[in-house]
């Protein structure tokens, strides 16, 4: 069960990072900005995932 949660969070983080980065690149045509935006979005998603895992483990 926990492995499924880890995989789901990792995939969600990847999808969010790619989508955010591609949208930023499409608007600005700046690759460094796109990478920065994608990394920030992935970090935020992973932080939310870590909080969710913490709640699961406290139960």
Residue pairs with C-beta under 8 A, 6 or more apart in sequence:
2 53
2 56
5 52
5 53
5 56
6 53
9 45
9 46
9 49
9 52
9 53
12 45
12 49
13 42
13 45
13 46
13 49
14 42
16 41
16 42
16 44
16 45
17 38
17 39
17 41
17 42
17 45
18 38
19 41
20 37
20 38
20 40
20 41
21 34
21 35
21 37
21 38
21 41
22 34
24 30
24 33
24 34
24 37
24 38
25 31
25 33
25 34
28 34
